[in-house]
Amino acid sequence: MSTPAVLSVRTRTLKEDSALFYHLLEGHEGLVSVSTLEPSKGLPYRDVELLVAPTEFDDLMDLLKDWPFVTVLSVGTPIA
């Protein structure tokens, strides 16, 4: 089985923490591509998909485990 070109890491953060989350990711330029998933009207959180190269996956997961305001929902291949 071949290694995928990119992995999808789906995360959740409170709306009030989302600006900080985006800012911290931008500080790690080139690590991930960030997409906010469908808006969650009336819900207090945002679901965010992070696309990461397999070679950078461990670095990303190390960062996310140190950020208590982010929950990893799933890891897999991106849905086209």
N, C-alpha and C positions, 0 to 999 in steps of 0.2 A: 504494500500500500504506500502511495507516495505522500509526502508531506504537503499539506495545503500551503498555498502562497500567502495566505492571510488567515488569521483566526479572529473570531468575533467574541468579545467579552461583553456581556450585557450586565449593566450595573444599575443601581438605584440610589438616588440621593434625595434628601429633602430639597424642596424648591428653594428654601432659604440658604442652603449650602451649595446650590448648583453653580453660582458664579465663582465661588472659591474653587470648586472642583475643576471647572473649565480653565481657570487661571493657572492652577497647579499643573494641569496637563500641558498647557501651552508652554510652561517653563521647561518642559522636557521635549523641546522641539524635535519633531520627526519621529517620536516614539509611537504615536497612535494617530489615527484619523478618528474624529469624534462626530457622532450623529445623535441628536436628540430624537428619540422614538416618538411615536404619536403622542401628542399632548394629553396629559391626564387631567381633564377638566374636573375641577372640584376636589381633586386628590392632592395631598400635601407633598407629593414627590414627583420626580422626573426620572424616567427610564432613559438611559444613555447607552448607546452601543459604541464600543471602542474596537477599532480594527487594528490589529497589530501583527507584525511579521513574527513567525515562529521563533526566530532568533532573538527577538526582543520580549517574548512572552514572560520569561522568568523575571526580567527587570520590571515589567509592568505589574506583575502580581506582587512583587516585593513592595512596590509603592502602595498599591491598593490595600495591602494588609496593615500598613502603617497609618492609613487614613480612616478613622473610625466613623466618618460621616458617609462612607460609601459601602454598599453591600453588593457583592458579586452575585448575580442571579444565575448566570449560565456561561459556559464556555463551549464554543463549537465553531463550525464553519459558517460564514455569513450566508444569509438567505438572499438569493438573487432577486 
